[in-house]
Amino acid sequence: MLGLNTRKSNRPIAAGYIADSCAGQKVLYEVGMTGIPIFNVNNNCSTGSNALFLARQAVATGAVECALALGFEQMTPGALGMVFMDRPVPCKTFFEKMCEVIPATEGVAPASMLFGGAGIEHQKKYGTKNETFAKITVKARKHAEHNERAIFRNLVTLEEVLASPPQAPPLTRLQCCPPTCGAAAAIVCSDEFAKKHNIGKPVYIAAQSMVTDFPSAFNSGSPMSIVGYDMTAAAQKKSIKIQASVPTK
């Protein structure tokens, strides 16, 4: 970790979407990080960005000089399913609202129905073609080809993406994220801490904001709003405003 003694980070935030309680403690104790606050966060696909948000916030407010955002995932094969069957499902309302607008597709993952529904609305609004969505996978694989840490590095053609098994329209299998395992970490620190420990070429976070769902996710009948378009747009506007007010380093 940049040659830093692990004790230098006094606010680790561990992110694990499918992980047992206190998984962060187990990981960090193994590298000698004890006696300091360790926070575990779990917030579906935004879990990693939540850990980074809390680490940045802790440093920005002066609560700590250095924080570690750590993420890890060990998933099971197959599409995401329900983990606990004896309690309410947190995302149930989203699926119910989506099914009020677009009929469920039998035999496909619920997540693909959510994003597929948003894709259908985007097509109706803007005339977006299936090929346009498929090109996103082609582009992503081109980037992955040159990333030794990427899991899927083989190139795919537009024709292969469109011909792969259909999921929730307009998505095909090659457009859906498979369950994968991995880990990553980021050290977030103040300028003073970086200079004190001779950390060269730092990467600055220009802006970051966090927003949750608006009422439109539940009362608009819009698949794009149900899947998070409105909160994403609001977070983006907030981040641009923050970035504009921060002096360039």
Phi, psi and omega in degrees: 000076179054024179074011181275143170295132183301336180290345181291334179274115184252019175206073177286139174237116184260132181244121176213114184291306179252087183208153178288160176301141180069019177298327179297319178298317181301315182294312187283330176298328181296337180252018173084012180269094181229165176073011180231160179297133174231121181252134176256130179238147180213110184213051180052224188293342180265011183303312181297317180291331175295319178298317179295321179300314182292323178295314180297318181297319180297320179286317183297326181275355180084007179295325177218162175272331186214135178225151180246122173260117186237132179232147178205154182209133172227104187258164177262155180299153177093174182293154178299136179228189179282133180272315181248123182261358185254017183208166181301145179272117185304324184267008185302319182299322179297316180294321179296317180294322178295317182291341174290335184258316182232126181302145179294146176263117185294135173084008179244162183295138179304322181298322179292331176292321179297308183286328176295319178299319177296324178296320179297316179296319179299321179295319180292324182284318191239002179070024182296135182269156175304323181298326180295314177296320182295329180295339178296318177294317179301315179297315182297320179292328177295321176293317184295331181304328184258009180247107184296344180266355179288149182276315181252101186252356179282138181287149174230151179267165177301320181295322179293321179296313182293331183270353180291160186308133181291144173247222174287124182305141005266018187276148171244173185301320182290353176261358182254146181285124175280157176292129182223165180239148179175184181204157178202161179211150176222132175265124180247126183213167178281163176302319182297318180295318181298317180293319181298328184251019175054044177273111181266159178051056178290152174257122183267142172273106184294321180192152178204138177217158181229130183225145174250182188297146174264167177305334181299338178295338186243343184236003184268341185070017181258116177302326179294320178290322180300321184273355172118013182299314186295317181288328177294316179297320180294319179295322180295316179296320178297316182295320178297320179295318179296314182299322181294336183266355183261129178299144178291133180286000000 
